[in-house]
Amino acid sequence: MSLKSFHIFFVIVSVLCCLGFGLWALRDFMETGGETNLFLGSASLVCSVVLVFYGIWFLKKLRGWSYL
């Protein structure tokens, strides 16, 4: 596995983890009303959006490179 392939895989896993944690924290905020969960959930969802844009930028930057 090349470094480019691993990087793409790692970004995808990071997006999924941020989305999962963000949704969990927001759901917990709805149940308990804890303001910390609202902040953490919102920040995590923003980070997942930033990671998606970073992944798109990374793919465009290294478009000509091989995946092997």
Residue pairs with C-beta under 8 A, 6 or more apart in sequence:
1 9
2 66
2 67
2 68
4 62
4 65
4 66
4 67
5 67
5 68
7 58
8 55
8 58
8 59
11 51
11 54
11 55
11 58
12 55
14 51
15 48
15 51
15 52
15 55
18 44
18 45
18 47
18 48
18 51
19 44
19 45
19 48
21 40
21 41
21 44
22 40
22 41
22 42
22 43
22 44
22 45
22 47
22 48
23 41
23 45
24 41
25 37
25 38
25 40
25 41
25 44
26 37
26 38
26 41
26 42
26 45
28 34
28 37
28 41
29 35
29 37
29 38
29 41
